Amino acid sequence: MFLLSRPKFEDEFGGTYVLIEPGKFTMGDLVGDGLDRELPNHEVEIQSPFFIGQRPVTQMHWEGIMGHNPSKFQEGWSSGLRPVDSVSFHDCIDFINKLNKYHNSTPRLSLQGIWRLPTEAEWEYCAKSGTETKWSFGNFDGDLDDYGWHAGNSGASTREVGLKKANNWELYDMYGLISEWCQDNYRKDYTIKSKQNSYLDGSDTYCTRGGSWFTESDSTRSSARGQANVNKVSDGIGIRLVWEPL
């Protein structure tokens, strides 16, 4: 159930972007059964508003900007509405650079802004959407089927975006379907991530979040963390966009 409808805008490829307001939340495992890399939990301040994709980037959107579709799962008439997969971190940065050039002076809600990846803190803030449970809907994994595609229900494939229930902030597919690149380098001790801004240390390993169509339910929790090399191409990794007002 949505607490309140949030301001949104749409792009030219069918994507919707939802306003996320500043606030504070506790990042990390709050239930007691997460991995060490989800600890210690710590307070994070989101200092500036941003808009985040209501759904992951689709194959149709990617192909419209890049001119090709790298995804493994292209079968069926509705494949364009599946999330793009098999994209490396560098591929995503190239996509975003072209997207910013494509939308160079396009105002959104009378504002100017830029496209980018979410920081790891922003991603978890959105996934938790004001909750302190394993998932935004609670702690019982039996309810996960209503909110996400994972190893237990995906049929070994991605599906169209937005088919499951949204979380409290009107965001779909935060759990499973496709893991999503974040803007930060991965660091096991992530207490340094106490603010909204991204953490960069020059390494070749970046954060991924959300789990995917082939992961077990535990890997889809709001606080569950993933990592991948910048050149990693996987049919379980895609992208969700952030639009930052300037």
Backbone bond lengths (Angstrom), bond angles and torsions (degrees), N, CA, C in turn:
res aa  C-N    CA-C-N  psi(-1)  N-CA   C-N-CA  omega(-1)  CA-C   N-CA-C  phi
1 M - - - 1.461 - - 1.520 109.30 -
2 F 1.339 117.02 131.60 1.448 121.14 179.22 1.522 109.22 -81.62
3 L 1.313 116.17 132.89 1.454 119.83 178.49 1.521 110.71 -71.95
4 L 1.321 117.06 -34.48 1.454 121.81 -177.90 1.518 107.48 -165.20
5 S 1.331 116.12 135.93 1.452 119.25 177.97 1.524 109.59 -66.90
6 R 1.316 116.03 133.54 1.463 121.37 -174.65 1.527 111.23 -100.74
7 P 1.327 117.51 150.70 1.465 119.98 173.94 1.525 110.49 -57.37
8 K 1.318 116.02 142.45 1.461 121.87 -176.60 1.517 109.23 -144.18
9 F 1.328 115.44 163.78 1.456 120.73 166.01 1.520 108.13 -142.24
10 E 1.322 116.20 162.89 1.463 122.05 -179.62 1.522 109.91 -116.71
11 D 1.342 115.09 151.43 1.458 119.40 174.73 1.526 109.89 -101.79
12 E 1.318 116.09 -174.26 1.458 120.99 -176.21 1.516 113.45 -81.26
13 F 1.338 117.59 -1.37 1.457 121.29 -176.23 1.526 112.39 -116.57
14 G 1.320 116.61 18.67 1.458 120.31 177.46 1.511 114.73 87.25
15 G 1.329 117.85 4.23 1.458 120.79 179.40 1.518 111.95 -84.35
16 T 1.328 116.14 146.13 1.461 122.79 176.38 1.522 108.57 -119.00
17 Y 1.317 116.92 140.29 1.463 122.66 -175.52 1.520 109.01 -125.08
18 V 1.330 115.67 128.53 1.458 123.57 -169.61 1.525 110.03 -107.24
19 L 1.325 116.52 136.09 1.458 121.09 178.19 1.525 111.07 -70.12
20 I 1.321 115.54 129.18 1.464 122.59 173.76 1.528 107.20 -114.70
21 E 1.308 115.89 121.05 1.461 120.85 -175.15 1.528 111.24 -88.82
22 P 1.326 117.83 156.93 1.469 121.20 177.88 1.522 111.93 -60.47
23 G 1.314 115.42 157.96 1.455 120.74 178.64 1.517 110.40 172.52
24 K 1.309 116.12 -178.15 1.459 122.51 177.08 1.525 109.24 -119.05
25 F 1.336 115.76 147.92 1.464 120.46 175.77 1.518 108.65 -151.72
26 T 1.316 115.76 166.28 1.461 120.62 177.26 1.516 109.01 -97.96
27 M 1.320 115.89 115.91 1.457 122.63 -178.55 1.518 109.05 -88.70
28 G 1.325 116.38 139.09 1.452 120.88 178.66 1.515 112.52 112.49
29 D 1.326 115.23 179.53 1.466 122.19 -179.03 1.524 110.30 -70.42
30 L 1.321 116.50 123.56 1.463 121.74 179.85 1.517 112.40 -110.36
31 V 1.335 116.71 -3.42 1.465 120.62 -173.98 1.520 111.77 -100.76
32 G 1.343 116.90 -31.35 1.454 119.85 176.79 1.500 115.68 109.53
33 D 1.333 118.24 6.49 1.463 119.30 178.90 1.529 112.07 -127.65
34 G 1.334 117.07 23.29 1.455 120.89 176.31 1.516 111.55 -84.80
35 L 1.322 116.37 178.73 1.457 122.06 178.53 1.528 110.18 -84.27
36 D 1.334 115.60 164.94 1.464 120.45 -179.65 1.522 111.92 -57.39
37 R 1.321 116.61 -33.36 1.464 119.07 -177.40 1.527 112.81 -72.60
38 E 1.330 116.71 -4.76 1.464 121.33 174.35 1.527 111.50 -97.80
39 L 1.331 116.20 8.75 1.463 122.07 -177.31 1.528 110.20 -127.82
40 P 1.331 118.05 157.83 1.460 125.29 -5.94 1.524 111.10 -76.04
41 N 1.329 116.54 149.86 1.455 117.14 173.82 1.530 108.74 -69.34
42 H 1.299 115.96 151.12 1.460 120.40 -172.68 1.521 109.91 -156.55
43 E 1.308 115.46 153.54 1.462 120.06 -178.70 1.522 110.58 -76.66
44 V 1.321 115.05 137.54 1.463 122.10 177.87 1.526 108.39 -125.94
45 E 1.305 115.35 137.59 1.462 120.29 177.54 1.526 110.17 -106.01
46 I 1.318 115.99 121.47 1.457 122.35 171.89 1.521 106.08 -91.57
47 Q 1.318 116.30 110.48 1.463 120.61 -167.29 1.521 114.39 -93.05
48 S 1.322 116.68 -22.90 1.467 119.81 -174.70 1.522 110.59 -130.25
49 P 1.327 117.98 146.33 1.462 120.35 177.62 1.523 110.84 -70.97
50 F 1.312 115.93 154.92 1.459 121.69 175.39 1.523 108.27 -153.95
51 F 1.298 115.93 165.19 1.460 121.90 174.71 1.523 107.81 -110.98
52 I 1.322 116.51 138.34 1.464 120.48 178.95 1.519 109.61 -124.79
53 G 1.319 115.90 148.02 1.449 120.54 179.01 1.516 111.83 -57.45
54 Q 1.312 116.17 130.57 1.456 119.88 178.08 1.526 110.85 -66.24
55 R 1.327 115.51 -24.26 1.463 123.16 178.88 1.530 108.66 -139.14
56 P 1.331 117.80 163.66 1.473 119.32 174.22 1.527 111.36 -63.63
57 V 1.316 116.20 160.02 1.464 121.71 175.58 1.525 109.33 -62.40
58 T 1.319 116.09 132.28 1.463 121.05 -178.39 1.530 111.55 -88.08
59 Q 1.327 114.91 165.16 1.459 120.57 175.32 1.528 110.81 -61.42
60 M 1.327 116.70 -37.68 1.463 121.18 179.20 1.527 111.09 -61.76
61 H 1.326 116.34 -43.35 1.466 121.05 179.83 1.528 110.26 -64.85
62 W 1.323 115.83 -47.25 1.468 119.96 -179.16 1.524 110.80 -59.49
63 E 1.311 116.68 -48.32 1.464 120.29 -177.82 1.527 111.21 -64.95
64 G 1.336 116.58 -34.35 1.455 120.14 179.08 1.517 113.08 -63.94
65 I 1.324 116.93 -29.43 1.464 121.26 179.84 1.524 111.96 -94.24
66 M 1.333 116.55 -41.94 1.466 121.10 -172.52 1.529 113.75 -93.73
67 G 1.333 117.12 -19.92 1.458 120.26 179.71 1.507 114.82 84.19
68 H 1.333 117.69 4.04 1.458 121.39 176.79 1.524 108.50 -153.31
69 N 1.318 115.52 164.28 1.465 121.46 -178.71 1.524 109.26 -126.20
70 P 1.335 118.75 110.34 1.461 121.63 -176.77 1.524 114.18 -84.01
71 S 1.311 118.15 -2.69 1.462 122.19 -168.20 1.524 113.47 -66.32
72 K 1.313 115.60 146.03 1.461 121.62 175.23 1.517 110.96 -72.92
73 F 1.332 116.32 -38.92 1.468 120.61 -171.24 1.523 110.44 -97.71
74 Q 1.337 115.73 84.23 1.461 121.24 -177.32 1.523 113.02 -113.22
75 E 1.323 117.25 7.38 1.450 119.09 -176.39 1.524 111.27 -77.65
76 G 1.328 116.08 150.46 1.463 121.01 175.12 1.517 113.20 93.79
77 W 1.323 115.38 154.33 1.461 120.66 -176.82 1.526 112.40 -66.37
78 S 1.330 116.61 -23.15 1.462 120.18 -176.99 1.529 112.96 -100.05
79 S 1.331 117.61 16.05 1.468 119.94 -175.58 1.523 112.14 -60.99
80 G 1.315 117.75 -28.43 1.454 120.45 178.89 1.510 113.60 -63.24
81 L 1.337 116.33 -19.55 1.463 121.42 179.30 1.522 112.37 -95.27
82 R 1.320 116.94 1.34 1.464 120.05 172.34 1.530 108.72 -81.05
83 P 1.332 117.44 159.25 1.465 118.14 177.50 1.521 110.89 -68.83
84 V 1.308 116.58 143.85 1.457 118.70 172.12 1.527 107.93 -64.39
85 D 1.321 116.66 141.01 1.461 121.61 177.08 1.526 108.63 -133.40
86 S 1.321 115.38 177.63 1.471 121.20 178.38 1.527 112.13 60.94
87 V 1.333 115.50 43.31 1.462 121.01 176.86 1.527 108.99 -121.15
88 S 1.317 116.42 132.27 1.463 121.28 178.22 1.531 109.93 -79.82
89 F 1.317 116.08 171.42 1.464 120.15 175.23 1.527 109.97 -59.95
90 H 1.336 116.59 -43.88 1.466 120.05 179.68 1.527 111.08 -62.63
91 D 1.332 117.08 -38.54 1.466 120.63 176.48 1.526 110.56 -58.59
92 C 1.326 115.52 -42.87 1.468 120.18 -178.20 1.522 111.55 -66.28
93 I 1.327 117.11 -39.09 1.460 120.01 177.55 1.527 110.33 -65.43
94 D 1.322 117.20 -38.88 1.461 121.17 176.57 1.526 110.29 -62.80
95 F 1.326 116.47 -43.92 1.461 122.27 177.34 1.532 110.69 -58.33
96 I 1.328 116.32 -46.84 1.465 121.09 -178.17 1.524 111.09 -65.91
97 N 1.319 117.41 -40.35 1.465 120.24 177.60 1.524 111.06 -61.03
98 K 1.319 116.48 -42.27 1.466 119.86 178.39 1.522 110.81 -69.45
99 L 1.320 116.32 -35.84 1.462 120.59 178.23 1.529 110.46 -63.88
100 N 1.316 116.70 -42.59 1.465 119.86 177.97 1.527 111.68 -65.67
101 K 1.319 116.93 -34.77 1.461 119.97 176.10 1.522 110.38 -69.90
102 Y 1.330 116.26 -39.73 1.469 122.41 -179.47 1.523 110.39 -63.89
103 H 1.331 116.18 -40.32 1.466 122.15 -178.68 1.529 110.64 -105.18
104 N 1.293 117.11 37.48 1.465 121.76 -169.71 1.524 113.98 -50.09
105 S 1.317 117.89 -44.04 1.467 120.52 -176.08 1.525 111.83 -129.41
106 T 1.335 116.44 28.66 1.460 120.10 -179.03 1.522 110.23 -85.33
107 P 1.336 118.93 113.96 1.470 119.69 179.25 1.524 111.20 -75.50
108 R 1.314 116.09 148.98 1.459 123.26 175.22 1.523 107.25 -123.14
109 L 1.335 116.19 119.30 1.464 120.62 -176.91 1.532 110.13 52.42
110 S 1.328 115.05 41.26 1.471 123.85 179.52 1.525 113.05 66.78
111 L 1.329 117.51 18.14 1.459 122.33 179.78 1.523 110.32 -117.15
112 Q 1.320 116.31 152.67 1.453 122.06 169.77 1.525 108.25 -98.05
113 G 1.327 116.46 152.80 1.452 118.92 -179.60 1.509 112.00 -168.42
114 I 1.321 115.86 -177.04 1.461 121.90 179.21 1.523 109.74 -132.02
115 W 1.327 115.10 152.51 1.458 122.05 174.45 1.522 109.18 -88.69
116 R 1.324 115.74 147.36 1.466 121.76 176.09 1.519 108.59 -163.77
117 L 1.340 115.46 176.60 1.459 121.28 171.45 1.528 109.79 -80.99
118 P 1.329 118.24 155.94 1.467 119.83 171.89 1.520 110.76 -71.85
119 T 1.323 116.96 148.35 1.456 119.41 168.14 1.526 107.93 -73.31
120 E 1.327 116.40 163.48 1.462 119.03 179.76 1.527 110.79 -62.32
121 A 1.330 116.72 -38.26 1.466 120.26 178.51 1.523 111.17 -65.08
122 E 1.316 117.41 -43.09 1.466 120.50 177.87 1.517 110.87 -61.62
123 W 1.335 115.91 -41.99 1.464 119.20 -178.42 1.532 110.46 -60.65
124 E 1.323 117.32 -48.44 1.465 119.91 -177.86 1.528 111.45 -67.61
125 Y 1.313 117.10 -36.58 1.467 122.09 175.23 1.524 109.88 -55.77
126 C 1.326 116.23 -44.58 1.465 121.22 -179.77 1.523 111.79 -70.94
127 A 1.326 117.01 -40.23 1.465 120.11 -179.54 1.525 111.07 -64.61
128 K 1.309 116.56 -43.68 1.474 120.18 179.99 1.520 111.50 -71.14
129 S 1.300 117.07 -32.17 1.474 123.48 175.65 1.524 112.73 43.10
130 G 1.319 115.07 49.23 1.454 120.70 175.96 1.512 115.91 86.72
131 T 1.339 118.10 7.48 1.464 121.62 -177.59 1.522 110.89 -109.64
132 E 1.328 115.84 168.29 1.468 121.31 177.98 1.524 111.09 -128.71
133 T 1.312 116.92 23.49 1.461 123.00 179.71 1.530 110.07 -101.61
134 K 1.337 117.30 175.59 1.469 120.82 -178.21 1.526 111.54 -56.80
135 W 1.299 115.21 -46.13 1.458 123.07 174.79 1.519 107.60 -122.74
136 S 1.292 118.03 166.35 1.463 119.60 -178.58 1.522 111.91 -63.94
137 F 1.333 116.80 -23.45 1.467 120.71 -178.25 1.516 113.18 -90.27
138 G 1.333 118.77 -6.80 1.458 120.84 179.12 1.518 112.35 138.40
139 N 1.328 115.64 -161.88 1.470 121.63 -176.15 1.523 113.88 -106.90
140 F 1.314 118.66 -4.60 1.465 122.26 -175.31 1.518 110.15 -91.78
141 D 1.355 116.28 113.92 1.465 118.81 -175.49 1.519 112.77 -70.28
142 G 1.328 117.49 -12.81 1.458 119.73 176.27 1.519 113.01 -64.94
143 D 1.330 116.68 -19.33 1.465 120.41 178.09 1.525 112.73 -88.33
144 L 1.336 116.65 -5.21 1.464 119.97 -175.74 1.523 112.29 -62.36
145 D 1.322 117.52 -32.47 1.463 120.27 -179.25 1.523 112.41 -57.46
146 D 1.316 117.20 -26.02 1.464 120.37 179.75 1.526 112.44 -77.40
147 Y 1.337 116.30 -16.44 1.464 120.08 -172.25 1.526 114.94 -118.96
148 G 1.322 118.09 -16.42 1.454 117.68 -175.59 1.516 114.16 -159.23
149 W 1.335 114.56 160.77 1.465 122.98 175.12 1.522 108.45 -98.65
150 H 1.329 116.05 128.46 1.465 121.95 -177.50 1.520 108.06 -144.24
151 A 1.334 116.85 -173.82 1.467 120.33 -174.91 1.523 112.56 -58.83
152 G 1.315 117.06 -28.64 1.455 120.34 -176.32 1.510 115.78 -81.37
153 N 1.346 118.17 -13.12 1.471 118.06 -176.29 1.525 114.99 -141.62
154 S 1.330 117.86 0.35 1.468 119.70 -172.50 1.521 113.96 -81.07
155 G 1.343 117.64 -18.85 1.454 119.45 -174.00 1.514 112.28 70.22
156 A 1.337 116.97 28.36 1.470 123.96 177.09 1.523 112.86 60.66
157 S 1.326 116.14 40.78 1.455 120.69 -179.27 1.527 109.66 -162.11
158 T 1.329 116.11 159.19 1.461 118.82 169.17 1.527 109.13 -73.22
159 R 1.302 116.11 167.86 1.468 123.42 176.59 1.522 108.40 -131.44
160 E 1.320 116.35 174.74 1.459 120.03 175.57 1.527 109.88 -60.69
161 V 1.308 116.45 145.12 1.463 120.08 178.09 1.527 109.92 -69.66
162 G 1.324 115.53 150.03 1.457 120.82 171.60 1.509 117.02 78.49
163 L 1.333 118.21 15.89 1.466 119.99 -179.06 1.527 112.86 -83.46
164 K 1.311 117.31 -23.06 1.463 121.37 -178.59 1.532 110.62 -94.86
165 K 1.317 116.42 177.24 1.463 121.24 179.69 1.527 110.66 -68.66
166 A 1.321 115.72 150.20 1.463 121.84 175.76 1.522 110.51 -87.36
167 N 1.331 115.83 163.83 1.463 119.21 175.52 1.530 110.35 -85.38
168 N 1.324 116.87 -171.07 1.467 121.02 -174.69 1.523 113.93 -63.22
169 W 1.323 116.80 -21.03 1.462 120.66 -178.79 1.525 111.78 -105.65
170 E 1.324 116.34 22.24 1.467 123.62 173.30 1.527 113.20 68.26
171 L 1.332 116.81 29.37 1.463 122.00 179.77 1.519 109.77 -106.25
172 Y 1.324 116.02 134.38 1.461 122.83 -177.92 1.533 110.96 -104.34
173 D 1.321 114.76 152.82 1.474 122.20 170.64 1.524 113.06 61.63
174 M 1.325 116.94 31.62 1.467 119.94 173.69 1.522 110.79 -74.75
175 Y 1.316 116.87 -19.19 1.467 122.33 -178.83 1.522 109.23 -116.81
176 G 1.332 116.86 111.20 1.452 120.46 178.55 1.521 112.26 78.78
177 L 1.308 116.16 -160.83 1.464 127.73 -174.85 1.522 110.80 68.24
178 I 1.329 117.75 -69.27 1.461 120.26 179.26 1.528 108.65 -146.62
179 S 1.316 116.32 132.08 1.459 120.13 174.20 1.523 108.50 -72.36
180 E 1.321 117.14 150.65 1.455 120.49 -170.12 1.532 111.57 -124.56
181 W 1.328 115.02 131.28 1.462 120.67 176.33 1.524 110.83 -63.51
182 C 1.331 116.28 142.29 1.463 122.52 171.63 1.524 109.58 -114.23
183 Q 1.310 115.70 166.04 1.459 122.43 -174.14 1.526 113.15 -78.15
184 D 1.343 116.94 -12.15 1.464 121.43 -172.38 1.525 113.50 -92.69
185 N 1.321 115.41 147.98 1.460 119.77 161.08 1.520 109.13 -65.76
186 Y 1.337 115.25 146.52 1.463 119.76 178.07 1.523 109.62 -79.14
187 R 1.326 115.59 137.41 1.458 121.77 173.79 1.516 107.57 -142.60
188 K 1.340 116.51 127.57 1.463 119.73 -176.63 1.517 111.38 -59.53
189 D 1.337 117.04 -47.18 1.465 120.57 174.87 1.522 107.24 -86.03
190 Y 1.303 116.36 101.53 1.456 118.68 -173.75 1.521 113.57 -107.05
191 T 1.330 116.88 23.10 1.458 118.88 173.93 1.523 111.29 -66.16
192 I 1.339 116.69 -17.60 1.457 120.15 175.31 1.521 110.91 -64.84
193 K 1.331 115.68 -20.86 1.462 120.14 179.40 1.529 109.23 -86.98
194 S 1.307 115.01 72.87 1.460 120.54 -177.35 1.517 112.12 -103.45
195 K 1.335 115.28 -1.20 1.455 119.87 177.63 1.523 109.26 -133.15
196 Q 1.315 114.83 179.47 1.452 121.97 -174.87 1.518 112.84 -69.91
197 N 1.328 117.16 -32.24 1.453 120.71 -171.78 1.525 112.17 -64.80
198 S 1.325 115.55 155.83 1.459 120.22 -177.38 1.523 110.78 -75.08
199 Y 1.343 114.52 153.41 1.462 121.42 176.48 1.519 108.22 -104.40
200 L 1.331 117.04 121.88 1.460 122.13 -179.45 1.517 109.37 -127.88
201 D 1.342 116.42 128.23 1.464 120.30 179.15 1.522 112.36 -125.28
202 G 1.339 116.89 7.83 1.451 120.16 176.67 1.516 115.08 85.85
203 S 1.335 117.81 3.32 1.464 120.16 -179.80 1.527 110.45 -80.64
204 D 1.326 115.79 172.59 1.460 121.44 -179.48 1.528 112.49 -98.43
205 T 1.322 117.22 11.81 1.458 121.15 -178.38 1.524 109.71 -113.44
206 Y 1.336 115.20 126.58 1.461 120.78 -178.47 1.526 110.31 -120.52
207 C 1.318 114.48 160.37 1.468 120.85 -178.04 1.522 111.12 -77.81
208 T 1.311 115.26 143.91 1.456 122.47 167.62 1.523 107.39 -126.02
209 R 1.317 116.66 152.06 1.464 120.25 -175.82 1.526 111.47 -141.32
210 G 1.331 115.15 152.67 1.456 121.93 168.26 1.508 117.02 105.62
211 G 1.353 117.70 -15.92 1.461 117.78 -173.40 1.522 110.50 70.34
212 S 1.320 117.02 -176.76 1.463 119.41 -175.92 1.519 111.13 -150.34
213 W 1.327 114.25 -171.97 1.461 121.42 -179.36 1.520 112.12 -62.88
214 F 1.344 119.07 -21.81 1.471 119.71 -177.38 1.524 113.70 -108.09
215 T 1.338 119.02 3.38 1.459 120.15 -179.94 1.523 111.28 -94.37
216 E 1.332 115.15 155.58 1.461 120.16 176.06 1.528 109.50 -73.93
217 S 1.316 115.03 165.31 1.463 120.34 -173.07 1.523 112.68 -57.70
218 D 1.328 117.70 -35.01 1.457 120.79 -176.32 1.527 112.05 -60.56
219 S 1.325 116.44 -30.52 1.468 120.62 -178.37 1.520 113.20 -80.47
220 T 1.331 116.95 -4.18 1.463 120.15 179.10 1.523 112.93 -98.98
221 R 1.338 118.03 -1.37 1.466 120.48 -177.75 1.534 111.41 -59.20
222 S 1.318 115.90 157.15 1.470 120.74 -177.86 1.517 112.98 -57.85
223 S 1.337 117.39 -35.42 1.467 120.43 -176.71 1.523 113.59 -95.16
224 A 1.330 118.63 -4.70 1.467 121.78 -177.42 1.526 110.27 -66.09
225 R 1.323 116.18 134.25 1.454 121.82 -175.54 1.523 111.35 -113.91
226 G 1.323 115.89 142.81 1.449 121.63 174.05 1.515 110.16 -126.54
227 Q 1.322 116.14 171.08 1.462 120.96 178.94 1.516 109.11 -151.98
228 A 1.320 116.40 153.93 1.460 121.00 177.66 1.521 109.40 -158.46
229 N 1.328 115.83 150.42 1.453 121.79 174.55 1.528 109.65 -65.70
230 V 1.324 116.41 148.50 1.465 120.73 -177.05 1.527 112.86 -56.90
231 N 1.328 117.02 -27.16 1.462 120.70 -178.54 1.524 113.25 -93.36
232 K 1.322 116.89 -0.33 1.456 121.12 -178.43 1.523 110.66 -63.32
233 V 1.329 115.49 129.99 1.461 122.19 173.74 1.517 107.22 -119.80
234 S 1.318 116.43 119.12 1.459 121.58 -175.73 1.521 109.73 -137.68
235 D 1.337 115.72 142.48 1.464 118.83 176.09 1.525 111.94 -74.18
236 G 1.339 115.87 4.89 1.458 120.47 175.79 1.516 113.57 -111.59
237 I 1.344 117.82 5.62 1.467 120.58 -178.90 1.526 110.32 -122.44
238 G 1.326 115.28 132.14 1.457 122.44 178.08 1.516 110.69 -138.24
239 I 1.329 116.46 -143.12 1.464 120.35 -170.51 1.523 110.39 -152.76
240 R 1.331 115.06 142.17 1.467 123.17 169.26 1.530 106.60 -125.52
241 L 1.316 116.54 136.73 1.457 120.90 -173.62 1.525 113.22 -93.32
242 V 1.312 114.58 150.66 1.463 123.30 166.81 1.524 107.70 -118.05
243 W 1.337 115.40 140.58 1.465 121.19 171.85 1.514 107.20 -115.47
244 E 1.327 116.15 120.07 1.460 122.22 -175.24 1.525 110.55 -104.51
245 P 1.329 118.36 116.23 1.468 120.13 176.14 1.526 110.65 -63.50
246 L 1.314 115.90 142.97 1.462 121.21 179.86 1.531 110.97 -103.20
